[in-house]
Amino acid sequence: MFLPPYSPELNPIERMWKWLKEAVIFNRFHKDKKTIQEPVTNFLEWATKLPAQILQRVGCTADVETSK
């Protein structure tokens, strides 16, 4: 299957990165790497507890219960 060289709309992880940036980076100032690391880690820990929302956010319609 042909894919264009740059096609973020076809890559589900790009949607996850966008969600992370919306939650952690947009309209916020982080003075250094250390001040951004904790919110990113917190977001990722929070998101891993929500598999159904992650699947929905990345565009999957699969039922989480049947995929276990």
C-alpha positions as CSV (number, residue, x, y, z in Angstrom):
1,M,0.0,0.0,0.0
2,F,1.4,3.4,-1.0
3,L,1.7,6.0,1.7
4,P,2.9,9.5,1.1
5,P,6.3,10.3,2.7
6,Y,4.7,12.5,5.3
7,S,1.2,11.6,6.4
8,P,0.6,12.3,10.0
9,E,-3.2,12.0,9.6
10,L,-2.6,8.3,8.8
11,N,-0.5,7.6,11.8
12,P,-2.5,7.0,15.0
13,I,0.4,8.0,17.3
14,E,0.3,11.5,15.9
15,R,-3.2,11.9,17.4
16,M,-1.8,10.7,20.8
17,W,1.0,13.3,20.6
18,K,-1.5,16.0,19.7
19,W,-3.6,15.1,22.8
20,L,-0.5,15.2,25.0
21,K,0.5,18.6,23.6
22,E,-3.0,20.0,24.2
23,A,-3.0,18.7,27.8
24,V,0.5,19.6,28.7
25,I,2.2,22.1,26.4
26,F,-0.3,24.4,24.7
27,N,-0.6,27.9,26.3
28,R,1.9,27.0,29.1
29,F,5.4,28.1,29.8
30,H,8.0,25.5,30.9
31,K,11.3,27.1,31.8
32,D,13.3,24.0,31.3
33,K,13.2,20.2,30.6
34,K,12.6,19.4,34.3
35,T,9.5,21.4,34.6
36,I,7.9,19.8,31.5
37,Q,9.0,16.2,32.3
38,E,6.6,15.8,35.3
39,P,3.4,16.9,33.6
40,V,4.2,14.7,30.6
41,T,4.8,11.7,32.9
42,N,1.6,12.4,34.8
43,F,-0.3,12.7,31.5
44,L,1.0,9.4,30.3
45,E,0.3,7.6,33.6
46,W,-3.2,9.0,33.5
47,A,-3.8,8.1,29.9
48,T,-2.7,4.5,30.3
49,K,-5.6,4.0,32.8
50,L,-8.1,4.9,30.0
51,P,-7.7,2.4,27.2
52,A,-11.1,3.1,25.7
53,Q,-10.5,6.8,25.5
54,I,-7.1,6.2,24.0
55,L,-8.5,4.0,21.3
56,Q,-11.3,6.5,20.6
57,R,-8.8,9.3,20.4
58,V,-6.5,7.6,17.9
59,G,-9.4,6.6,15.8
60,C,-10.0,3.0,16.6
61,T,-13.5,1.8,17.0
62,A,-12.6,-1.6,18.4
63,D,-14.3,-2.6,21.7
64,V,-11.7,-2.7,24.5
65,E,-13.3,-5.7,26.2
66,T,-13.1,-7.9,23.1
67,S,-9.5,-6.9,22.4
68,K,-8.2,-8.2,25.7
